[in-house]
């Protein structure tokens, strides 16, 4: 297995073979919670207008953001705190359509050239690495999406380093050093200051919860578009 590290939307577009598109703050942390809550389907969509059409036509839950702020007409923003506040009963058995500025757009970019695409987060990293080890693809491209897919962010770069380390223990990774850099960076500080309702401080611990779920998140093509699907993985702890 050859492991390559890439970043941002350009990196997602350049990925080949098997890609892991990483968005820790917050898309694929949200995705993992929604899948754990038992949504019937988690659709991904780049166009906010199409999300709203699907909501109006089918009653789907519209979730996501543009520039970090919930899109007008959506039901929820891209926030683990909001999802957990609604609880499992609100989501279980329902379809959610997610639109985000980095992670979801990165998925669409990677799907153009890759045979297999996974969503990456700290919450699912151990399960994802275990699955990739089992599948043993010829090449894996780890893509850290950063802020809006344009500016690098330490949480995504360190999550990529963590997955790389799980796949190849010879690749260096210190979670303590990662946390220090992540928490001191503006990427986390904009949450921790607590002065913007669309960036709640409690999003940070949810997003940095390593291995909360024993599943990987794989992207599938369906008649309605791209869907994020859980792949259950038995972990040895």
GUDREN-631679 format. One record per atom (N, C-alpha, C): z, y, x; residue in one letter. Coordinates in steps of 0.001 Angstrom, whole numbers, padded with zeros to 6 digits, always signed. Atoms other than C-alpha are relative to their C-alpha. Example, Ala and Ser with C-alpha at 12.3 -4.5 7.8 and 13.67 -1.06 7.14 Angstrom:
BEGIN
+000000-001190+000890a;+007800-004500+012300a;+000000+001200+000900a;-000060-001190-000820s;+007140-001060+013670s;+000730+001090-000770s;
end
This chain:
BEGIN
+000000-001191+000846x;+000000+000000+000000x;+000000+001251+000888x;+000062-001276-000702x;-001064+003364+001430x;+000535+001090-000929x;-000661-001020+000812x;+001078+006260+000177x;-000418+001374+000496x;+000452-001346-000338x;-000262+009813+000083x;+000825+001005-000804x;-000766-001053+000660x;+001622+012998-000768x;-000917+001190-000262x;+000826-001133+000394x;-000107+015781-002669x;+000833+000936-000864x;-000742-000993+000771x;+000917+018893-004568x;-000924+000771-000931x;+000585-000964+000924x;-000012+021066-007538x;-001253-000551-000694x;+001163+000452+000768x;-003083+020913-009771x;-001134-000460+000903x;+001041+000438-000934x;-005430+020673-006798x;+000289-001408+000501x;-000373+001333-000439x;-003505+017634-005596x;-000232-001045-001068x;+000241+000933+001101x;-003681+016001-009022x;-001494-000283-000153x;+001450+000182+000112x;-007441+016564-009119x;-000557-000838+001139x;+000484+000724-001182x;-007817+015055-005639x;+000497-001443+000055x;-000579+001346-000041x;-005798+011908-006401x;-001027-001044-000416x;+000878+001132+000321x;-007551+008549-006559x;+000860-001264-000111x;-000722+001264+000095x;-006560+004969-007312x;+001140+000095-000991x;-001203-000128+000823x;-002994+005099-008633x;+000689+001309+000334x;-000655-001293-000197x;-001363+008493-009123x;+001337+000025-000730x;-001269-000309+000644x;+002213+009484-009879x;+000102+001519-000067x;-000060-001447+000213x;+002327+012992-011359x;+001457+000350-000299x;-001448-000218+000021x;+005830+014382-010818x;+000313+001396-000523x;-000462-001272+000562x;+007446+017091-012945x;+001456-000197-000426x;-001429+000204+000226x;+011241+017065-012697x;+000555+001041-000967x;-000411-001100+000881x;+011901+020506-014282x;-001192+000445-000845x;-000870+000884+000722x;+011216+019527-017019x;-000760-001089-000758x;+000831+000785+000918x;+008305+017677-018588x;+000346-001476-000028x;-000130+001459+000020x;+008867+014124-017465x;+001445-000462-000020x;-001370+000287+000416x;+012620+014319-017752x;+000045-000043-001525x;+000090+000007+001464x;+011968+015256-021385x;-000707-001260-000496x;+000744+001184+000422x;+009403+012475-021649x;+000840-001252+000049x;-000813+001210-000130x;+011866+009869-020418x;+001069-000068-001089x;-001008-000012+001059x;+014539+010954-022919x;-000639-000336-001342x;+000691+000277+001264x;+012052+010920-025793x;-000348-001480-000130x;+000330+001420+000054x;+010884+007419-024899x;+001258-000847-000167x;-001263+000707+000186x;+014487+006255-024597x;+000504+000137-001430x;-000408-000222+001387x;+015124+007740-028043x;-000867-000751-001007x;+000779+000874+000877x;+012443+005458-029454x;-001062+000690-000828x;+001138-000585+000728x;+009623+007787-030466x;-001074-001064-000179x;+001062+000992+000224x;+006756+005797-031963x;-001182+000248+000915x;+001098-000354-000894x;+004259+007671-029793x;+000310+001349+000642x;-000156-001275-000716x;+004419+010406-027147x;-001373+000403+000523x;+001340-000452-000355x;+001032+012114-027038x;+000070+001195+000943x;+000097-001110-000946x;+000022+014518-024278x;-001225+000827-000346x;+001107-000872+000373x;-002163+017536-024938x;+000057+001287+000806x;+000073-001245-000783x;-003324+020467-022804x;-000072+001242-000887x;+000328-001156+000832x;-004390+022763-025653x;+001082+000230-001056x;-001034-000253+001004x;-001515+024341-027626x;-000549+000052-001426x;+000581-000091+001346x;-003856+024996-030565x;-000209-001389-000605x;+000181+001362+000513x;-004650+021281-030861x;+001344-000630-000352x;-001337+000482+000340x;-000939+020473-030768x;+000388+000479-001394x;-000361-000552+001299x;-000435+022778-033741x;-000833-000617-001122x;+000830+000657+001023x;-003372+021200-035607x;+000533-001393-000312x;-000545+001336+000216x;-001892+017725-035098x;+001321+000071-000762x;-001249-000181+000737x;+001478+018984-036295x;-000280+000265-001481x;+000307-000366+001390x;-000047+020510-039436x;-000614-001172-000759x;+000717+001078+000679x;-002266+017507-040217x;+000864-001230-000219x;-000714+001277+000050x;+000102+014633-039472x;+001518+000130-000060x;-001444-000163-000020x;+003589+016136-039361x;+000641-000406+001306x;-000538+000358-001306x;+003980+015336-035671x;+000951+001096+000492x;-000887-000956-000648x;+006743+017017-033669x;-000753+000649+001158x;+000667-000742-001072x;+005258+019726-031433x;+001044+000461+001002x;-001005-000286-001029x;+007121+020080-028147x;-000696+000513+001255x;+000568-000456-001264x;+006417+022095-025043x;+000083+001495+000199x;-000137-001395-000419x;+005944+025430-023391x;-001274+000529+000621x;+001008-000698-000793x;+003674+027972-021807x;+000761+001047+000796x;-000787-000894-000834x;+005177+029803-018836x;+001502-000209-000157x;-001409+000324+000155x;+008492+028072-019515x;+000572+000294-001368x;-000479-000427+001314x;+008811+029504-023042x;-000697-000816-001085x;+000564+000783+001088x;+008325+027475-026222x;-001186+000728-000641x;+001184-000567+000641x;+004884+028022-027739x;+000327+000319-001460x;-000239-000394+001386x;+004994+029886-031048x;-000556-001061-000948x;+000408+001016+000959x;+004840+027396-033905x;+000421-001411+000376x;-000505+001304-000420x;+006190+024482-031848x;+001404-000216-000571x;-001326+000345+000510x;+009356+022674-032940x;+001076+000101+001064x;-000955-000037-001109x;+011027+022482-029541x;-000702+000470+001259x;+000517-000306-001317x;+010609+023822-026054x;+000069-001219+000897x;+000031+001080-000997x;+010341+021740-022912x;+001381-000114+000650x;-001386-000049-000447x;+014104+021283-022617x;+000755-001274-000336x;-000854+001162+000289x;+016245+018138-022228x;+001199+000354-000867x;-001155-000424+000785x;+019156+020101-023668x;-000339+000059-001480x;+000424-000081+001405x;+017239+020800-026885x;-000219-001387-000589x;+000277+001346+000488x;+016138+017189-027193x;+001297-000752-000283x;-001268+000708+000162x;+019631+015786-026688x;+000798+000595-001156x;-000707-000634+001115x;+021045+018320-029162x;-000518-000503-001351x;+000570+000557+001243x;+018658+017010-031851x;+000432-001454-000202x;-000501+001363+000079x;+019670+013446-031049x;-001054-001037-000330x;+000909+001133+000189x;+018084+010024-031333x;-000552-000076-001421x;+000437+000180+001393x;+017936+010010-035136x;-001146+000931-000370x;+001076-000947+000310x;+015652+013048-035194x;-001351-000503+000510x;+001247+000385-000662x;+013062+011450-032893x;-000431-001442-000276x;+000318+001427+000069x;+013252+007701-033476x;-001049-000288-001069x;+001062+000391+000922x;+010081+006317-035039x;-001005+001093-000321x;+000915-001104+000268x;+008263+009675-035005x;-000945+000201+001181x;+000957-000331-001052x;+005262+010920-033028x;+000259+001413+000506x;-000176-001303-000649x;+005740+013763-030565x;-001260+000319+000783x;+001113-000482-000825x;+002921+015814-029042x;+000572+001013+000984x;-000577-000835-001058x;+003861+017392-025717x;-001081+000773+000743x;+000869-000840-000819x;+002177+020284-023946x;+000862+000739+001006x;-000727-000755-001017x;+003471+021636-020623x;-000979+000570+001018x;+000876-000749-000896x;+002081+023959-017980x;-000276-000697+001322x;+000179+000683-001281x;+002484+021642-014985x;-000240-001490-000197x;+000095+001458+000066x;+003169+017971-015704x;-001136-000525-000849x;+001051+000508+000899x;+000879+017424-018678x;-001376+000380+000529x;+001297-000401-000553x;-001944+019410-017109x;-000338-000835+001231x;+000232+000872-001152x;-001508+017371-013927x;-000456-001392-000404x;+000424+001307+000513x;-001825+014147-015927x;-001484+000033-000360x;+001412-000092+000403x;-005137+015304-017397x;-000903+000101+001229x;+000808-000136-001215x;-006421+016281-013948x;-000111-001329+000729x;+000008+001277-000719x;-005441+012941-012397x;-000792-001064-000741x;+000687+001029+000793x;-006879+010882-015251x;-001515+000034+000175x;+001446-000106-000169x;-010379+012125-014430x;-000529-000919+001099x;+000487+000756-001159x;-010539+010110-011197x;+000830-001237+000337x;-000910+001090-000367x;-007654+007587-011152x;-000090-001162-000978x;-000020+001185+000850x;-007508+004047-012460x;+001316-000113-000768x;-001325+000078+000617x;-003781+004247-013200x;+000760+001278+000306x;-000775-001224-000173x;-001582+007287-013749x;+001379-000203-000625x;-001375+000066+000457x;+002197+007404-014067x;+000608+001400+000023x;-000791-001226-000047x;+004587+010255-014860x;+001246-000266+000820x;-001131+000193-000893x;+007327+010734-012275x;+001126+000989-000244x;-001198-000821+000137x;+010885+012046-012559x;+001138-000703+000720x;-001172+000658-000581x;+014270+011402-010974x;+000572-001038-000976x;-000623+000882+000994x;+015392+009768-014235x;-000621-001393-000031x;+000697+001293+000051x;+012848+006961-013868x;-000477-000479+001361x;+000560+000310-001323x;+012141+006904-010118x;+000280-001424+000476x;-000230+001373-000483x;+013873+003585-009243x;-000831-001044-000753x;+000795+000945+000784x;+012140+001746-012091x;-001478+000114+000338x;+001401-000198-000363x;+008783+003273-011232x;-000309-000629+001350x;+000224+000569-001332x;+009114+002298-007569x;+000006-001526-000053x;-000052+001455+000129x;+010079-001256-008532x;-001292-000534-000616x;+001248+000432+000631x;+007012-001519-010769x;-001170+000107+000971x;+001098-000173-000948x;+004677-000133-008110x;+000060-001042+001115x;-000130+001061-001002x;+006058-002580-005563x;-000551-001318-000533x;+000479+001239+000612x;+005305-005405-007962x;-001517+000016-000147x;+001449-000091+000210x;+001793-004167-008744x;-000750+000130+001320x;+000543-000140-001353x;+001128-003273-005087x;-001442+000515+000021x;+001350-000569-000068x;-001911-001003-005551x;-000373+000344+001437x;+000467-000299-001359x;-004052-000292-002486x;+000452+001377+000458x;-000425-001346-000358x;-003155+003409-002590x;+000752+000636-001157x;-000785-000746+000977x;-000603+005548-004369x;+000046+001453+000430x;-000038-001434-000261x;-000870+009323-004588x;+001166+000601-000778x;-001162-000640+000606x;+002442+011090-005249x;-000258+001499-000073x;+000411-001393+000195x;+001681+014507-006727x;+001165+000809-000565x;-001080-000891+000420x;+004465+017117-006916x;-000612+001231-000657x;+000756-000996+000758x;+003357+019536-009631x;+000501+001430+000167x;-000481-001350-000218x;+005621+022525-008926x;+000015+000858-001257x;-000077-000936+001124x;+005864+025629-011106x;-001402+000343-000498x;+001297-000269+000632x;+002899+025904-013501x;-001169-000657+000725x;+001063+000670-000747x;+000959+023598-011188x;-000606+000852+001092x;+000568-000949-000962x;+000436+026552-008832x;+000892+000258+001212x;-000946-000329-001079x;+003585+027082-006739x;+000907-001196+000262x;-000855+001147-000308x;+005509+024337-004906x;+001434+000225-000470x;-001395-000051+000435x;+008991+023518-006217x;+000754-001142+000667x;-000690+001020-000791x;+011634+021626-004229x;+000375-001247-000791x;-000396+001184+000761x;+012724+019346-007074x;-001131-001026-000082x;+001139+000923+000074x;+009224+017862-007344x;-000340-000567+001379x;+000286+000480-001354x;+008654+017663-003587x;+001040-001040+000431x;-001040+000952-000388x;+012003+015919-003082x;-000071-001275-000837x;+000156+001213+000814x;+011420+013555-005991x;-001136-000852+000555x;+001090+000743-000639x;+008109+012604-004359x;+000494-000693+001266x;-000553+000598-001216x;+009975+012016-001090x;+000907-001184-000334x;-000884+001080+000429x;+012516+009857-002948x;-000805-001240-000396x;+000839+001135+000398x;+009835+007677-004545x;-000675-000611+001223x;+000600+000473-001251x;+008090+007441-001168x;+001006-000865+000768x;-001045+000748-000710x;+011374+006292+000389x;+000280-001339-000680x;-000232+001255+000721x;+011885+003673-002336x;-001132-000995+000237x;+001146+000873-000265x;+008393+002334-001701x;-000060-000412+001466x;+000023+000248-001449x;+008748+002565+002080x;+001297+000522+000597x;-001307-000456-000495x;+012372+002690+003356x;-000062+000694+001356x;+000157-000710-001267x;+011070+003933+006699x;-000300+001469-000175x;+000266-001404+000282x;+010141+007219+005037x;+001324+000710-000265x;-001341-000608+000078x;+013103+009635+005390x;+000274+000656-001348x;-000439-000710+001206x;+015068+010882+002391x;+001518+000089-000003x;-001431-000217+000175x;+018549+012377+001960x;+000208+000672-001348x;-000198-000596+001324x;+019615+012955-001621x;+000939+001194+000073x;-000907-001136-000150x;+022445+015241-000507x;-000754+001245+000465x;+000800-001135-000473x;+020013+017448+001419x;-000949+000485-001092x;+000897-000373+001096x;+017617+017358-001527x;+000732+000846-001031x;-000766-000748+000995x;+020307+018519-003951x;+000339+001392+000502x;-000348-001309-000565x;+021356+021321-001619x;-001173+000969-000102x;+001165-000888+000048x;+017838+022702-001403x;-000408+000306-001428x;+000409-000201+001396x;+017040+022193-005091x;+000912+001009-000688x;-000949-000827+000744x;+020214+023835-006393x;+000063+001434+000505x;-000038-001358-000545x;+019954+026853-004095x;-001297+000759-000226x;+001318-000615+000185x;+016296+027523-004945x;-000096+000669-001376x;+000218-000698+001260x;+015133+029880-007676x;-000428-000960-001113x;+000446+000982+000987x;+013602+026858-009410x;+001160-000508-000853x;-001199+000400+000751x;+017123+025737-010404x;+000857+001196-000382x;-000854-001154+000264x;+018853+029114-010195x;-000365+000705-001300x;+000377-000673+001246x;+016839+030461-013114x;+000651-000675-001213x;-000781+000680+001024x;+018624+027827-015203x;+001486+000296+000155x;-001434-000057-000248x;+022043+028043-013579x;+000595+001378-000268x;-000519-001346+000314x;+022348+031817-014072x;+000382+000109-001476x;-000365+000043+001411x;+022429+031108-017815x;-000311+001253-000785x;+000296-001260+000687x;+020877+034432-018818x;-001309-000024-000778x;+001234+000123+000771x;+017700+033092-020463x;+000112-001236-000892x;-000218+001134+000909x;+017953+030903-023572x;-001008-001133+000168x;+000995+001063-000178x;+014741+029021-022738x;+000195-000758+001309x;-000368+000727-001222x;+016270+027982-019380x;+001504-000318-000038x;-001436+000275+000099x;+019660+026466-020374x;+000539-000681+001255x;-000566+000603-001210x;+021956+025557-017440x;+000120-001513-000073x;-000195+001446+000134x;+022532+022073-018835x;-001282-000807+000195x;+001234+000733-000326x;+018874+021189-018260x;+000066-000598+001404x;+000011+000418-001411x;+019613+020877-014533x;+000625-001375+000209x;-000547+001345-000222x;+022002+017884-014577x;-000805-001106-000672x;+000870+001014+000609x;+019765+016030-017021x;-001175-000311+000928x;+001204+000189-000807x;+016773+016554-014730x;+000294-000675+001340x;-000339+000565-001305x;+018630+015442-011593x;+000765-001319-000120x;-000671+001277+000214x;+020078+012272-013114x;-000863-001156+000501x;+000824+001045-000632x;+018711+009557-010807x;+000169-001331-000742x;+000003+001339+000572x;+017753+006298-012507x;+000709-000120-001334x;-000636+000084+001307x;+019035+007130-015982x;-000623-001083-000878x;+000710+000918+000885x;+016425+004857-017558x;-000724-001080+000792x;+000655+001130-000647x;+015132+001431-016608x;-001419-000190-000476x;+001408+000074+000398x;+011517+002201-017338x;-000832+000900+000883x;+001014-000894-000545x;+008410+003626-015793x;-000766+000592-001176x;+000785-000654+001053x;+006148+005966-017772x;-001466-000008+000413x;+001415+000159-000340x;+002476+005028-017747x;-000869+000693-001043x;+000917-000697+000897x;-000387+007020-019233x;-001071-000964-000493x;+001049+000818+000612x;-002737+005245-021646x;-000920+000898-000806x;+000966-000700+000853x;-005885+006424-023405x;-000011-000646-001375x;-000001+000490+001372x;-005778+006100-027204x;-001027+000798-000798x;+000945-000772+000821x;-008071+007231-030042x;+000452+001434-000257x;-000493-001356+000223x;-005802+010271-030488x;+000106+000809+001285x;-000108-000702-001273x;-005834+011140-026791x;+000892-000752+000969x;-000854+000639-000995x;-003560+010459-023853x;+001412-000188-000554x;-001338+000341+000477x;-000222+008790-024528x;+000858-000453+001177x;-000958+000431-001016x;+002826+008347-022332x;+000802-001172-000559x;-000569+001240+000513x;+004113+004796-022717x;+001075-000531+000940x;-001038+000579-000860x;+007317+003119-021465x;-000397-001389+000483x;+000141+001341-000566x;+007076+000116-019156x;+001387-000410+000474x;-001369+000385-000327x;+010465-001598-019060x;+000034-000765+001315x;-000140+000608-001322x;+011630-002657-015611x;+001447-000443+000172x;-001347+000496-000267x;+014617-004836-014783x;+000381+000342+001438x;-000426-000458-001318x;+016492-003265-011893x;+001199-000801+000471x;-001146+000642-000620x;+018887-004933-009505x;+000870+001083+000635x;-000884-001034-000520x;+021797-002572-008918x;+001121-000632+000813x;
end
